[in-house]
Amino acid sequence: MSTAFDRITINPGLMNGQPCIRGMRLTVRRVVEAVAAYPDRADLIQDYPEIDDEDIRQALEFAAISLDDQILTLNVA
């Protein structure tokens, strides 16, 4: 994995300092949620034309390295 995040920006005055894509009001969290909600990448890009594949890749990588190795117990119904 790369650790150069030239498309992830953090600005305390924008979206309460949450990591965003290229200074837009589009958070990394929202991009990760959208990737999960849109199984077809073409549909995602159609609804979010302001982002591209590299934005998505960096958002996923940023989210992945932001997680720690803590073990969580999930309650499965």
Order of alpha helices (4+ residues) and beta strands (2+ residues): beta-beta-alpha-alpha-alpha
